[in-house]
Amino acid sequence: MDLRLGFFSGAVRDWAPNRVATATAGAGFTAIEWEMRDGEGHIRAQAAVDDALARRRESDGVGLEICCVSVNPVLSLLHEASVDAAIQAASTCGAPLARMFAPPFDPARGIDDQLQAVQSALARHARGFAHHGVTLVIELSEETIVPSPELLRRVCAGIDPEAVGALYDPANMLVEGNVSPPLALALLGDYLHHVHIKNELFVRSDDGTWGPVIVRADEGLVDWPGVFAELRRAGYGGHVVIDHLSDDASVERMQLEREVAESLWAAMPLRYGIP
């Protein structure tokens, strides 16, 4: 397993697409994950195919592989047209994956019905997998109805793991039960398709509430050499994508975040004896 580092365009969503592609390559990345948004952004849902074609040309022009199209949470997994637009965009630009979020939990409705709606959306997608070949992944994230690996297994039960699965972000697990990497990866199994790398600390705001703050990958609560060791043990061969910057956006900051991730990867065998 080699470290296959990519960069998420949503981390610099105010930059023009050509600038994002050029900066990503200039910062030393080999892959890019493009963001889709509603009516704006690097790929617009209402112009998914045209924008995806343009992003493919720009990525190819600087030697970047497109590893994923990631959809902003405003576009719902339960909205068929939004899912179809994401799949069209991914297929058009040559990305094997499309990322979406599960909807938030509605306390006024039964939990089983809400989870069944997510499972039905995934099953619908899977029925077309032989045609489009794009895997639909749910990011395990707080404030959604599928924040944890065990709930991902539940909504994916009986569905082909080549067609659907999970985006694993260990920093998100800090918020949702602090699920350890060995347990998370054991639960995800063949449904693991994509990984995001960031780190977080929890700080207290002026009003007394606590919340997460994005920091460099080597500064927060996630033990990234340990995560890398577990990913290697699990045989994960996909991309690891930096999806947030810990300071103001610049090519220099992008390069620094890449170098930090690479240093944490290099520390893995020293700390955990994983060659």
Secondary structure, 3 states (H helix, E strand, C coil): CCCCEEEEHHHHCCCCHHHHHHHHHHCCCCEEEEEEECCCCCEEHHHHHHHHHHHHHHHHHCCCEEEEEEECCCCCCCCHHHHHHHHHHHHHHCCCEEEECCCCCCCCCCHHHHHHHHHHHHHHHHHCHHHHCCEEEEECCCCCCCCCHHHHHHHHCCCCCCCEEEEECHHHHHHCCCCCHHHHHHHHHHHEEEEEECEEEEEECCCCCEEEEEECCCCCCCCHHHHHHHHHHCCCCCCEEECCCCCCCCHHHHHHHHHHHHHHHHHHHHHHCCC
